[in-house]
C-alpha cells in the first residue's frame, strides 16, 4: 500500500492505524464470506 508523503501527520495518528486495521479486517471477512457463498 502506498500513501502520499503529505499524509504523514495523519498516518502517525493512532486513530488512523485503528481505522486501517478495521478496514483490512472487514475486507478479509467479506472476501472469505463471498468465497464461501460462491462454493455453495
Backbone as XML, in Angstrom:
<?xml version="1.0"?>
<chain id="A" units="angstrom">
  <residue number="1" name="UNK">
    <atom name="N" x="0.854" y="-1.159" z="0.000"/>
    <atom name="CA" x="0.000" y="0.000" z="0.000"/>
    <atom name="C" x="0.904" y="1.227" z="0.000"/>
  </residue>
  <residue number="2" name="UNK">
    <atom name="N" x="0.537" y="2.198" z="-0.757"/>
    <atom name="CA" x="1.319" y="3.430" z="-0.827"/>
    <atom name="C" x="0.441" y="4.606" z="-0.428"/>
  </residue>
  <residue number="3" name="UNK">
    <atom name="N" x="1.012" y="5.500" z="0.361"/>
    <atom name="CA" x="0.306" y="6.709" z="0.785"/>
    <atom name="C" x="1.184" y="7.911" z="0.468"/>
  </residue>
  <residue number="4" name="UNK">
    <atom name="N" x="0.542" y="9.018" z="0.200"/>
    <atom name="CA" x="1.283" y="10.244" z="-0.124"/>
    <atom name="C" x="2.050" y="10.746" z="1.098"/>
  </residue>
  <residue number="5" name="UNK">
    <atom name="N" x="3.204" y="11.319" z="0.832"/>
    <atom name="CA" x="4.033" y="11.850" z="1.916"/>
    <atom name="C" x="3.355" y="12.973" z="2.684"/>
  </residue>
  <residue number="6" name="UNK">
    <atom name="N" x="2.510" y="13.749" z="2.027"/>
    <atom name="CA" x="1.861" y="14.863" z="2.728"/>
    <atom name="C" x="0.806" y="14.369" z="3.722"/>
  </residue>
  <residue number="7" name="UNK">
    <atom name="N" x="0.575" y="13.072" z="3.787"/>
    <atom name="CA" x="-0.357" y="12.498" z="4.768"/>
    <atom name="C" x="0.363" y="11.993" z="6.021"/>
  </residue>
  <residue number="8" name="UNK">
    <atom name="N" x="1.662" y="12.254" z="6.118"/>
    <atom name="CA" x="2.462" y="11.743" z="7.232"/>
    <atom name="C" x="1.851" y="12.090" z="8.581"/>
  </residue>
  <residue number="9" name="UNK">
    <atom name="N" x="1.400" y="13.315" z="8.770"/>
    <atom name="CA" x="0.815" y="13.711" z="10.058"/>
    <atom name="C" x="-0.413" y="12.869" z="10.393"/>
  </residue>
  <residue number="10" name="UNK">
    <atom name="N" x="-1.210" y="12.570" z="9.400"/>
    <atom name="CA" x="-2.420" y="11.766" z="9.615"/>
    <atom name="C" x="-2.039" y="10.314" z="9.883"/>
  </residue>
  <residue number="11" name="UNK">
    <atom name="N" x="-1.093" y="9.804" z="9.126"/>
    <atom name="CA" x="-0.683" y="8.402" z="9.250"/>
    <atom name="C" x="-0.139" y="8.106" z="10.642"/>
  </residue>
  <residue number="12" name="UNK">
    <atom name="N" x="0.507" y="9.068" z="11.244"/>
    <atom name="CA" x="1.111" y="8.869" z="12.560"/>
    <atom name="C" x="0.096" y="8.900" z="13.700"/>
  </residue>
  <residue number="13" name="UNK">
    <atom name="N" x="-1.126" y="9.251" z="13.421"/>
    <atom name="CA" x="-2.160" y="9.299" z="14.452"/>
    <atom name="C" x="-2.625" y="7.880" z="14.785"/>
  </residue>
  <residue number="14" name="UNK">
    <atom name="N" x="-2.788" y="7.552" z="16.071"/>
    <atom name="CA" x="-3.245" y="6.207" z="16.460"/>
    <atom name="C" x="-4.599" y="5.846" z="15.837"/>
  </residue>
  <residue number="15" name="UNK">
    <atom name="N" x="-5.478" y="6.812" z="15.688"/>
    <atom name="CA" x="-6.801" y="6.549" z="15.120"/>
    <atom name="C" x="-6.699" y="6.062" z="13.675"/>
  </residue>
  <residue number="16" name="UNK">
    <atom name="N" x="-5.715" y="6.545" z="12.940"/>
    <atom name="CA" x="-5.535" y="6.116" z="11.559"/>
    <atom name="C" x="-5.215" y="4.624" z="11.519"/>
  </residue>
  <residue number="17" name="UNK">
    <atom name="N" x="-4.323" y="4.183" z="12.374"/>
    <atom name="CA" x="-3.961" y="2.768" z="12.440"/>
    <atom name="C" x="-5.147" y="1.898" z="12.806"/>
  </residue>
  <residue number="18" name="UNK">
    <atom name="N" x="-5.955" y="2.364" z="13.746"/>
    <atom name="CA" x="-7.140" y="1.618" z="14.159"/>
    <atom name="C" x="-8.141" y="1.508" z="13.002"/>
  </residue>
  <residue number="19" name="UNK">
    <atom name="N" x="-8.336" y="2.602" z="12.290"/>
    <atom name="CA" x="-9.258" y="2.588" z="11.153"/>
    <atom name="C" x="-8.769" y="1.665" z="10.049"/>
  </residue>
  <residue number="20" name="UNK">
    <atom name="N" x="-7.483" y="1.719" z="9.753"/>
    <atom name="CA" x="-6.930" y="0.848" z="8.719"/>
    <atom name="C" x="-7.074" y="-0.616" z="9.107"/>
  </residue>
  <residue number="21" name="UNK">
    <atom name="N" x="-6.841" y="-0.925" z="10.370"/>
    <atom name="CA" x="-6.994" y="-2.301" z="10.859"/>
    <atom name="C" x="-8.434" y="-2.754" z="10.686"/>
  </residue>
  <residue number="22" name="UNK">
    <atom name="N" x="-9.383" y="-1.903" z="11.035"/>
    <atom name="CA" x="-10.800" y="-2.233" z="10.877"/>
    <atom name="C" x="-11.153" y="-2.486" z="9.413"/>
  </residue>
  <residue number="23" name="UNK">
    <atom name="N" x="-10.655" y="-1.641" z="8.528"/>
    <atom name="CA" x="-10.946" y="-1.780" z="7.102"/>
    <atom name="C" x="-10.373" y="-3.095" z="6.569"/>
  </residue>
  <residue number="24" name="UNK">
    <atom name="N" x="-9.137" y="-3.397" z="6.934"/>
    <atom name="CA" x="-8.494" y="-4.623" z="6.447"/>
    <atom name="C" x="-9.222" y="-5.849" z="6.980"/>
  </residue>
  <residue number="25" name="UNK">
    <atom name="N" x="-9.586" y="-5.839" z="8.253"/>
    <atom name="CA" x="-10.318" y="-6.977" z="8.824"/>
    <atom name="C" x="-11.678" y="-7.153" z="8.148"/>
  </residue>
  <residue number="26" name="UNK">
    <atom name="N" x="-12.368" y="-6.055" z="7.895"/>
    <atom name="CA" x="-13.667" y="-6.135" z="7.233"/>
    <atom name="C" x="-13.530" y="-6.710" z="5.829"/>
  </residue>
  <residue number="27" name="UNK">
    <atom name="N" x="-12.545" y="-6.199" z="5.075"/>
    <atom name="CA" x="-12.351" y="-6.670" z="3.698"/>
    <atom name="C" x="-11.981" y="-8.146" z="3.665"/>
  </residue>
  <residue number="28" name="UNK">
    <atom name="N" x="-11.165" y="-8.598" z="4.615"/>
    <atom name="CA" x="-10.795" y="-10.011" z="4.671"/>
    <atom name="C" x="-12.026" y="-10.863" z="4.981"/>
  </residue>
  <residue number="29" name="UNK">
    <atom name="N" x="-12.834" y="-10.428" z="5.928"/>
    <atom name="CA" x="-14.045" y="-11.161" z="6.284"/>
    <atom name="C" x="-15.009" y="-11.199" z="5.103"/>
  </residue>
  <residue number="30" name="UNK">
    <atom name="N" x="-15.166" y="-10.099" z="4.415"/>
    <atom name="CA" x="-16.051" y="-10.025" z="3.257"/>
    <atom name="C" x="-15.550" y="-10.935" z="2.136"/>
  </residue>
  <residue number="31" name="UNK">
    <atom name="N" x="-14.247" y="-10.959" z="1.917"/>
    <atom name="CA" x="-13.659" y="-11.801" z="0.882"/>
    <atom name="C" x="-13.974" y="-13.271" z="1.148"/>
  </residue>
  <residue number="32" name="UNK">
    <atom name="N" x="-13.714" y="-13.716" z="2.369"/>
    <atom name="CA" x="-13.954" y="-15.128" z="2.689"/>
    <atom name="C" x="-15.437" y="-15.463" z="2.705"/>
  </residue>
  <residue number="33" name="UNK">
    <atom name="N" x="-16.278" y="-14.539" z="3.108"/>
    <atom name="CA" x="-17.726" y="-14.779" z="3.079"/>
    <atom name="C" x="-18.190" y="-14.987" z="1.643"/>
  </residue>
  <residue number="34" name="UNK">
    <atom name="N" x="-17.726" y="-14.151" z="0.746"/>
    <atom name="CA" x="-18.114" y="-14.271" z="-0.661"/>
    <atom name="C" x="-17.597" y="-15.578" z="-1.268"/>
  </residue>
  <residue number="35" name="UNK">
    <atom name="N" x="-16.379" y="-15.941" z="-0.926"/>
    <atom name="CA" x="-15.827" y="-17.206" z="-1.434"/>
    <atom name="C" x="-16.659" y="-18.382" z="-0.970"/>
  </residue>
  <residue number="36" name="UNK">
    <atom name="N" x="-17.039" y="-18.350" z="0.302"/>
    <atom name="CA" x="-17.845" y="-19.439" z="0.866"/>
    <atom name="C" x="-19.202" y="-19.516" z="0.153"/>
  </residue>
  <residue number="37" name="UNK">
    <atom name="N" x="-19.824" y="-18.361" z="-0.066"/>
    <atom name="CA" x="-21.136" y="-18.343" z="-0.716"/>
    <atom name="C" x="-21.062" y="-18.837" z="-2.159"/>
  </residue>
  <residue number="38" name="UNK">
    <atom name="N" x="-19.970" y="-18.540" z="-2.852"/>
    <atom name="CA" x="-19.831" y="-18.970" z="-4.243"/>
    <atom name="C" x="-19.670" y="-20.482" z="-4.351"/>
  </residue>
  <residue number="39" name="UNK">
    <atom name="N" x="-19.094" y="-21.114" z="-3.341"/>
    <atom name="CA" x="-18.878" y="-22.558" z="-3.382"/>
    <atom name="C" x="-20.130" y="-23.355" z="-3.029"/>
  </residue>
  <residue number="40" name="UNK">
    <atom name="N" x="-21.124" y="-22.717" z="-2.497"/>
    <atom name="CA" x="-22.347" y="-23.411" z="-2.089"/>
    <atom name="C" x="-23.211" y="-23.712" z="-3.247"/>
  </residue>
</chain>
